[in-house]
């Protein structure tokens, strides 16, 4: 009988502790109000030249780093060739899996297309709305458009995709 009451007390005490901890821990965890104020909205990007410059530079982060030939490369072709063989068969040298025929259609390691599309979208958005920035001279606007076109063009070549022309681009796509 004494064992039964000890088990019941232990169970009751553990339930009370877990409920108390569970109710108190979620209070501030899901609160994101302080981060919403730190976000930059797309309309505010086109209000000043500095913000537009940062936005265009942000599109450059989607360009693959071709300097990473061996580890964490964006394409497998540096390693996956008949002339090359190395003993590293891990997640950093994933191109070796092509050579060893360990690739399945469900592997997403070299699926860079979502990243490319995000960069292309940023470049096209900046090109289509660049005339909304009030404090940019014509020379600066041309320079910003050239950088934006350059980043978008590199991403298009990396992704090897076709982009539809938009009404803002006057019939020309990247």
LINURLIN-V69089 format. One record per pair of residues at least 24 apart in sequence whose ideal C-beta (glycine too) atoms are under 7 Angstrom apart, sorted by sequence separation. I is the first residue (numbers start at 1). J is the second residue. If there is no record, write none. Layout:
BEGIN
i=I j=J
i=I j=J
END
This chain:
BEGIN
i=123 j=148
i=149 j=174
i=123 j=151
i=124 j=152
i=123 j=152
i=119 j=151
i=120 j=152
i=123 j=155
i=76 j=110
i=75 j=110
i=120 j=155
i=119 j=155
i=120 j=156
i=74 j=112
i=128 j=166
i=116 j=155
i=128 j=168
i=128 j=169
i=116 j=158
i=117 j=159
i=124 j=166
i=127 j=169
i=116 j=159
i=120 j=163
i=113 j=159
i=64 j=112
i=124 j=174
i=123 j=174
i=62 j=115
i=62 j=116
i=62 j=118
i=63 j=119
i=62 j=119
i=59 j=119
i=59 j=122
i=58 j=122
i=59 j=123
i=55 j=122
i=56 j=126
i=55 j=126
i=52 j=126
i=52 j=133
i=46 j=129
i=49 j=133
i=46 j=132
i=49 j=135
i=46 j=133
i=48 j=135
i=49 j=136
i=56 j=144
i=63 j=151
i=49 j=140
i=53 j=144
i=56 j=147
i=60 j=151
i=63 j=154
i=52 j=144
i=56 j=148
i=59 j=151
i=63 j=155
i=62 j=155
i=64 j=158
END
